[in-house]
């Protein structure tokens, strides 16, 4: 398909070019709705850019930026504790390396497939661009489900996975990190196998243990960064998080440290959740209750419903997959922090949030709002921090871990937190000012998409047709 190319009569109109590329994306990547959604969301913002920068169109930057530089898919065989053979599928999408080595997490979850990883890798390109650090975009993982598996089973899976992946990664090539289902335990097993096979101790993974090359604040970074970004959004309207009622979804790494930083800044978080249901605690989740959540999810690896057994005023609402909305987003509050997974906020959820008085949404998860939900937030002119900006703190601190590894130094907790805070302030300022420059003041979706895109696109132009 030849979309948007130079013709004797000149270049196609930007809108026609975008639609042609979108048609091509759907044709080349069928049955990958999450990838289509991620591309559409960015392209909708780029209509504002192409008219001012015809060089992006004449060099077919959009056609090129949606095509991964490399897609890896491989078999991952391993033995379970009963000696039975299990086979999973491994992936790595190396999306774009125009501004640095590929950088992005590994996800272990039954839902993992090419479409989901392409969407995550595509988002990662622009998110990494916004951090101001020299990192390209990538994503990977496996359809392996670590729930209910023993440590030995997880170790055997990780070792098998890394046996193939190690051929394709390196500290100056591709630096994976954790994501859903890949925490400190999994990173340890993956790093150990890489070191054994390559006979080298390098910063090939981030999220490592503190005793072997990890960075302070890395586990907390996505949650902390999201709250810092929300605080900057509120400051733009001369407000703060102090005293705000906050809804937080999920109960993993991002959610836990979102709750912690909200408490630091005087807010009152009242919800957490997992795939089985939602906890609503009208008294608020204080530090003692948060410590229980950390022990429940990180040590016992149990279900969030146990919280309601421990704290009697808390209400547990089970998940009903037949519903097109979640009870979590139908609670009166001031701010919402979706921190679980993609598309967890539907149009119905967005309408409920607005009806219940929510004035700020900061996305801790990757693309947690559907396109319809995003439109409702933007039309309502609430403060809306899209994922590629609001949750960039995690990968920013991964970049800081890479810097420490390269220099063979280790910064203090205060140094890393200060750098993270400054990066999130810088990301907000960049998005805010870019939105204003392109005539959509306050629309941080446009600001994030345009600012992230232009840095990568300009680098691609500088480096020629590669």
C-alpha positions as CSV (number, residue, x, y, z in Angstrom):
1,X,0.0,0.0,0.0
2,X,1.4,3.4,-1.0
3,X,0.1,5.9,1.5
4,X,0.8,9.6,1.5
5,X,3.7,9.6,-1.0
6,X,4.8,12.5,-3.1
7,X,2.9,12.8,-6.4
8,X,3.1,15.1,-9.4
9,X,0.5,17.3,-7.8
10,X,2.3,17.4,-4.4
11,X,1.6,15.9,-1.0
12,X,-1.7,14.5,0.2
13,X,-3.6,16.6,2.7
14,X,-2.4,15.7,6.3
15,X,-5.8,14.3,7.2
16,X,-5.9,12.0,4.1
17,X,-2.3,10.9,4.8
18,X,-3.2,10.0,8.4
19,X,-6.3,8.0,7.3
20,X,-4.3,6.2,4.6
21,X,-1.6,5.1,7.2
22,X,-4.4,4.1,9.6
23,X,-6.0,1.9,7.0
24,X,-2.6,0.3,6.3
25,X,-2.0,-0.3,10.0
26,X,-5.3,-2.1,10.3
27,X,-4.6,-4.2,7.2
28,X,-1.1,-5.2,8.2
29,X,-2.0,-5.8,11.9
30,X,-5.4,-7.5,11.9
31,X,-7.1,-8.5,15.1
32,X,-4.8,-6.2,17.2
33,X,-7.4,-3.6,18.5
34,X,-5.2,-2.3,21.3
35,X,-2.4,-1.4,18.8
36,X,-5.0,0.3,16.5
37,X,-6.3,2.3,19.4
38,X,-2.8,3.4,20.5
39,X,-1.9,4.5,17.0
40,X,-5.2,6.3,16.5
41,X,-4.9,8.2,19.7
42,X,-1.4,9.6,18.7
43,X,-2.4,10.2,15.1
44,X,-5.5,12.3,16.2
45,X,-3.0,14.7,17.8
46,X,-0.6,14.8,14.9
47,X,-3.1,16.4,12.6
48,X,-2.0,19.6,14.3
49,X,1.6,19.0,13.4
50,X,1.7,17.8,9.8
51,X,0.4,21.0,8.3
52,X,3.4,22.9,9.9
53,X,5.9,20.2,9.2
54,X,5.4,18.7,5.7
55,X,8.9,17.1,5.9
56,X,7.4,14.4,8.2
57,X,4.9,13.5,5.6
58,X,7.2,13.6,2.6
59,X,9.6,11.3,4.4
60,X,6.7,9.1,5.4
61,X,7.6,9.2,9.1
62,X,4.2,8.0,10.2
63,X,4.5,4.9,8.0
64,X,7.9,4.2,9.5
65,X,7.1,4.9,13.1
66,X,4.2,2.4,13.3
67,X,6.4,-0.4,11.9
68,X,8.6,-2.1,14.6
69,X,12.3,-2.2,13.7
70,X,12.3,-5.8,14.9
71,X,9.7,-8.3,16.2
72,X,11.0,-11.4,18.0
73,X,8.7,-14.4,18.9
74,X,10.1,-17.6,20.3
75,X,9.2,-20.9,22.1
76,X,9.7,-21.0,25.9
77,X,9.7,-24.6,27.1
78,X,10.1,-25.4,30.8
79,X,9.5,-28.2,33.4
80,X,6.8,-27.8,36.1
81,X,7.3,-29.2,39.6
82,X,5.7,-32.5,38.6
83,X,8.3,-33.0,35.8
84,X,5.7,-32.2,33.1
85,X,6.7,-30.3,30.0
86,X,5.1,-26.8,29.6
87,X,5.4,-24.6,26.6
88,X,4.8,-20.8,26.5
89,X,5.5,-18.2,23.9
90,X,8.0,-15.4,24.3
91,X,8.1,-12.0,22.6
92,X,10.2,-8.8,22.3
93,X,9.0,-5.9,20.2
94,X,12.0,-3.6,19.4
95,X,9.9,-0.6,18.2
96,X,12.2,2.4,17.7
97,X,15.8,3.2,18.6
98,X,16.1,6.7,17.0
99,X,17.0,8.4,20.3
100,X,18.6,5.5,22.3
101,X,18.7,1.7,22.9
102,X,15.3,0.0,23.1
103,X,13.8,0.4,26.6
104,X,10.6,-1.1,28.0
105,X,9.2,-3.8,30.3
106,X,8.6,-7.5,30.1
107,X,5.0,-8.6,31.0
108,X,4.1,-12.2,32.1
109,X,0.4,-12.6,31.8
110,X,-2.0,-15.0,29.9
111,X,-3.3,-12.0,27.9
112,X,0.1,-11.2,26.3
113,X,0.1,-11.3,22.5
114,X,1.6,-9.4,19.6
115,X,-1.1,-6.8,19.5
116,X,-0.9,-5.9,23.2
117,X,2.9,-5.7,23.1
118,X,2.9,-3.6,19.9
119,X,0.6,-1.1,21.6
120,X,2.8,-1.0,24.7
121,X,6.0,-0.7,22.6
122,X,4.4,2.1,20.5
123,X,3.4,4.0,23.6
124,X,6.8,3.4,25.1
125,X,8.5,5.2,22.2
126,X,6.8,8.5,23.0
127,X,6.9,8.1,26.8
128,X,10.6,7.5,26.8
129,X,11.0,10.5,24.5
130,X,9.2,12.7,27.1
131,X,11.6,11.7,29.9
132,X,14.4,13.8,28.3
133,X,16.6,10.7,28.6
134,X,18.2,8.9,25.6
135,X,16.0,5.8,25.4
136,X,14.2,4.2,22.5
137,X,11.0,2.1,22.9
138,X,10.4,-1.6,23.2
139,X,8.2,-4.1,25.1
140,X,8.2,-7.9,25.6
141,X,7.0,-10.7,27.7
142,X,5.3,-14.1,27.7
143,X,1.8,-15.6,27.9
144,X,3.0,-17.4,31.1
145,X,0.9,-16.8,34.2
146,X,3.0,-16.6,37.3
147,X,0.0,-16.8,39.6
148,X,-0.1,-20.1,41.5
149,X,3.4,-21.1,40.4
150,X,6.2,-22.0,42.8
151,X,9.5,-20.0,42.9
152,X,11.2,-22.9,41.1
153,X,8.7,-23.0,38.3
154,X,9.0,-19.2,37.8
155,X,12.8,-19.6,37.8
156,X,12.8,-22.3,35.2
157,X,10.5,-20.2,33.0
158,X,12.7,-17.1,33.4
159,X,15.8,-19.1,32.6
160,X,14.3,-20.6,29.4
161,X,12.9,-17.2,28.4
162,X,16.3,-15.5,28.8
163,X,18.2,-18.3,27.0
164,X,16.7,-17.0,23.8
165,X,16.2,-13.3,24.7
166,X,19.9,-12.9,25.6
167,X,20.9,-13.1,21.9
168,X,19.0,-9.9,21.2
169,X,19.6,-7.5,24.2
170,X,22.4,-5.7,25.8
171,X,23.2,-2.5,27.8
172,X,23.7,-0.5,24.5
173,X,21.1,-2.4,22.4
174,X,18.0,-3.2,24.4
175,X,17.4,-2.9,28.2
176,X,14.2,-4.7,29.4
177,X,12.6,-4.0,32.8
178,X,9.7,-5.4,34.8
179,X,5.9,-5.0,34.1
180,X,2.8,-6.9,35.1
181,X,3.9,-10.3,36.4
182,X,7.6,-9.4,36.4
183,X,8.8,-8.0,39.7
184,X,12.1,-8.2,41.6
185,X,12.0,-12.0,41.8
186,X,11.6,-12.5,38.1
187,X,14.2,-9.8,37.2
188,X,16.7,-11.6,39.5
189,X,16.2,-14.9,37.7
190,X,16.4,-13.3,34.3
191,X,19.6,-11.4,35.2
192,X,21.2,-14.5,36.7
193,X,20.7,-16.4,33.5
194,X,21.9,-13.6,31.3
195,X,25.1,-13.3,33.4
196,X,25.7,-17.1,33.2
197,X,25.2,-17.3,29.5
198,X,27.1,-14.1,28.5
199,X,29.8,-14.2,31.2
200,X,29.4,-10.5,31.9
201,X,27.9,-8.3,34.6
202,X,26.3,-5.4,32.9
203,X,23.2,-3.1,33.2
204,X,21.2,-5.2,30.8
205,X,18.0,-5.1,32.9
206,X,16.6,-2.5,35.2
207,X,14.6,-3.1,38.3
208,X,17.5,-5.0,39.7
209,X,18.1,-5.7,43.4
210,X,20.0,-2.9,45.3
211,X,22.9,-5.3,46.1
212,X,23.5,-6.0,42.5
213,X,23.1,-2.9,40.5
214,X,19.6,-1.7,41.2
215,X,18.5,1.9,42.0
216,X,16.8,3.2,45.0
217,X,13.2,4.5,44.3
218,X,12.9,2.2,41.2
219,X,10.0,0.1,42.6
220,X,8.2,3.3,43.8
221,X,8.9,5.4,40.7
222,X,5.8,4.9,38.5
223,X,3.4,5.5,41.4
224,X,5.4,8.4,42.8
225,X,5.9,9.9,39.4
226,X,2.2,9.7,38.6
227,X,1.3,11.6,41.8
228,X,4.0,14.2,41.2
229,X,2.5,14.7,37.7
230,X,-1.0,15.0,39.2
231,X,0.3,17.6,41.7
232,X,1.7,19.6,38.8
233,X,-1.6,19.5,37.0
234,X,-3.4,20.8,40.1
235,X,-0.8,23.5,40.6
236,X,-1.6,24.8,37.1
237,X,-5.1,25.6,38.5
238,X,-3.7,26.9,41.9
239,X,-4.8,23.7,43.7
240,X,-3.1,20.8,45.5
241,X,-3.7,17.2,46.5
242,X,-4.1,18.1,50.2
243,X,-7.4,16.7,51.5
244,X,-8.5,15.2,48.1
245,X,-10.5,11.9,48.0
246,X,-8.7,9.6,45.6
247,X,-9.7,6.4,43.8
248,X,-6.8,4.1,43.0
249,X,-7.3,0.9,40.9
250,X,-5.0,-2.2,41.1
251,X,-3.0,-3.4,44.1
252,X,0.4,-4.1,42.4
253,X,3.6,-2.0,42.4
254,X,2.1,1.1,40.7
255,X,-1.0,1.2,42.9
256,X,0.9,0.6,46.2
257,X,3.3,3.5,45.7
258,X,0.6,5.8,44.3
259,X,-1.2,5.3,47.6
260,X,2.0,5.9,49.5
261,X,2.8,9.2,47.7
262,X,-0.8,10.4,48.0
263,X,-0.6,9.9,51.8
264,X,2.7,11.9,51.7
265,X,1.0,14.8,50.0
266,X,-2.1,14.8,52.3
267,X,-4.6,13.1,50.1
268,X,-7.0,10.3,51.2
269,X,-6.9,7.2,49.0
270,X,-10.1,5.0,49.5
271,X,-9.8,2.2,47.0
272,X,-7.6,-0.6,45.7
273,X,-8.5,-3.6,43.5
274,X,-7.4,-6.8,41.8
275,X,-8.9,-9.0,39.1
276,X,-11.4,-10.5,41.5
277,X,-12.9,-7.2,42.8
278,X,-12.7,-3.8,44.5
279,X,-12.0,-2.7,48.1
280,X,-13.7,0.5,49.1
281,X,-12.5,1.8,52.5
282,X,-14.5,4.9,53.5
283,X,-12.1,5.6,56.4
284,X,-9.2,5.8,53.9
285,X,-6.2,3.6,53.4
286,X,-3.6,4.8,55.9
287,X,0.0,3.7,56.3
288,X,-0.9,0.7,58.5
289,X,-3.5,-0.5,56.0
290,X,-1.0,0.1,53.1
291,X,1.6,-2.0,54.9
292,X,-1.0,-4.8,55.1
293,X,-1.7,-4.5,51.3
294,X,2.0,-4.8,50.6
295,X,2.3,-7.9,52.7
296,X,-0.9,-9.3,51.2
297,X,0.2,-8.9,47.6
298,X,4.0,-9.0,47.7
299,X,4.6,-11.7,50.3
300,X,1.5,-13.8,50.6
301,X,0.5,-13.2,46.9
302,X,-3.1,-13.4,48.1
303,X,-6.4,-11.8,46.9
304,X,-7.4,-8.3,47.8
305,X,-10.8,-9.5,49.3
306,X,-8.8,-10.5,52.4
307,X,-8.5,-6.8,53.2
308,X,-12.2,-6.6,54.0
309,X,-11.8,-9.5,56.5
310,X,-9.0,-7.6,58.3
311,X,-10.7,-4.1,58.2
312,X,-14.4,-4.5,59.0
313,X,-15.5,-1.1,57.7
314,X,-14.1,-1.8,54.3
315,X,-16.5,-3.1,51.5
316,X,-15.5,-5.7,49.0
317,X,-17.3,-5.6,45.6
318,X,-16.6,-8.6,43.4
319,X,-15.8,-8.1,39.7
320,X,-18.7,-8.8,37.3
321,X,-17.2,-9.3,33.9
322,X,-20.7,-9.0,32.3
323,X,-20.9,-5.4,33.3
324,X,-19.6,-2.6,31.0
325,X,-18.4,-0.6,34.1
326,X,-16.6,-1.1,37.4
327,X,-18.0,-0.1,40.8
328,X,-14.6,1.4,41.6
329,X,-15.2,4.3,39.3
330,X,-18.7,4.9,40.7
331,X,-17.6,6.3,44.1
332,X,-17.7,10.0,45.0
333,X,-14.2,11.4,44.8
334,X,-12.0,14.3,43.7
335,X,-9.2,12.4,41.8
336,X,-8.8,9.1,40.0
337,X,-5.6,7.1,39.5
338,X,-6.3,4.1,37.1
339,X,-3.2,1.9,37.9
340,X,-4.2,-1.6,36.9
341,X,-4.3,-2.3,33.1
342,X,-5.3,-1.2,29.7
343,X,-8.9,-0.1,28.9
344,X,-10.1,-0.4,32.5
345,X,-12.1,2.9,32.2
346,X,-14.9,2.6,29.7
347,X,-17.2,5.4,28.5
348,X,-19.7,4.4,31.2
349,X,-17.0,4.5,33.9
350,X,-15.8,8.0,32.6
351,X,-19.4,9.2,32.8
352,X,-19.7,7.9,36.4
353,X,-16.4,9.5,37.4
354,X,-17.6,12.9,36.1
355,X,-21.0,12.5,37.7
356,X,-19.4,11.8,41.0
357,X,-17.3,15.0,41.0
358,X,-13.9,13.8,39.8
359,X,-11.9,16.7,38.6
360,X,-8.5,15.0,37.9
361,X,-7.6,11.7,36.2
362,X,-3.9,10.7,36.2
363,X,-3.1,7.4,34.4
364,X,-0.7,5.1,36.2
365,X,-1.4,2.1,34.0
366,X,-0.7,2.0,30.3
367,X,-3.7,3.3,28.2
368,X,-6.2,2.6,31.0
369,X,-8.9,4.7,29.3
370,X,-10.7,3.8,26.1
371,X,-10.8,6.4,23.3
372,X,-14.4,7.1,24.2
373,X,-13.6,7.7,27.9
374,X,-10.7,9.9,26.9
375,X,-13.0,12.1,24.8
376,X,-15.4,12.5,27.7
377,X,-12.6,13.6,30.0
378,X,-11.3,16.1,27.4
379,X,-14.7,17.5,26.6
380,X,-15.4,18.0,30.3
381,X,-12.1,19.9,30.5
382,X,-11.1,18.2,33.7
383,X,-7.4,17.8,34.5
384,X,-6.4,14.6,32.5
385,X,-2.9,13.2,32.5
386,X,-2.4,10.6,29.8
387,X,-0.4,7.5,30.6
388,X,2.6,8.3,28.3
389,X,3.2,11.4,30.4
390,X,1.8,10.6,33.8
391,X,3.3,7.2,34.3
392,X,6.7,8.0,32.7
393,X,8.3,8.1,36.1
394,X,9.0,4.4,36.1
395,X,11.0,4.3,32.9
396,X,12.6,7.6,33.8
397,X,14.0,6.0,36.9
398,X,15.0,3.0,34.9
399,X,17.0,5.4,32.8
400,X,18.6,6.8,36.0
401,X,19.4,3.2,36.9
402,X,21.1,2.7,33.5
403,X,23.1,5.9,34.2
404,X,24.3,4.7,37.6
405,X,25.3,1.3,36.1
406,X,27.3,3.0,33.3
407,X,29.1,5.2,35.8
408,X,29.5,2.4,38.4
409,X,28.0,4.6,41.1
410,X,24.9,4.5,43.3
411,X,22.9,7.6,44.2
412,X,21.1,8.1,47.5
413,X,17.3,7.7,47.8
414,X,17.0,11.5,48.1
415,X,19.1,12.1,45.0
416,X,17.0,9.7,42.8
417,X,13.7,11.0,44.2
418,X,14.8,14.6,43.5
419,X,15.8,13.7,39.9
420,X,12.5,11.9,39.4
421,X,10.5,14.8,40.8
422,X,12.3,17.2,38.5
423,X,11.8,15.0,35.4
424,X,8.0,14.8,36.1
425,X,7.8,18.6,36.5
426,X,9.7,18.9,33.2
427,X,7.4,16.4,31.4
428,X,4.3,18.3,32.6
429,X,5.8,21.7,31.5
430,X,6.7,20.3,28.1
431,X,3.2,18.8,27.6
432,X,1.5,21.9,28.8
433,X,3.5,24.3,26.7
434,X,3.3,22.1,23.6
435,X,-0.5,21.9,23.9
436,X,-0.6,25.7,24.1
437,X,1.8,26.1,21.1
438,X,-0.5,24.0,18.9
439,X,-3.7,25.8,20.0
440,X,-5.2,23.3,22.4
441,X,-4.4,24.8,25.7
442,X,-4.9,22.4,28.7
443,X,-5.1,19.3,26.4
444,X,-2.2,17.3,27.8
445,X,-3.1,14.4,25.4
446,X,-2.1,16.5,22.5
447,X,0.8,18.0,24.3
448,X,2.3,14.6,25.2
449,X,1.7,13.0,21.8
450,X,3.1,16.0,19.9
451,X,6.2,16.6,22.1
452,X,7.0,12.9,22.3
453,X,6.6,12.4,18.6
454,X,8.6,15.4,17.4
455,X,11.8,14.5,19.2
456,X,11.7,11.0,17.7
457,X,10.6,12.1,14.3
458,X,13.4,14.7,14.1
459,X,16.0,12.1,15.1
460,X,14.6,9.7,12.4
461,X,15.0,12.5,9.8
462,X,18.6,13.2,10.9
463,X,19.6,9.5,10.6
464,X,18.3,9.0,7.1
465,X,16.1,6.2,5.7
466,X,16.9,3.3,8.0
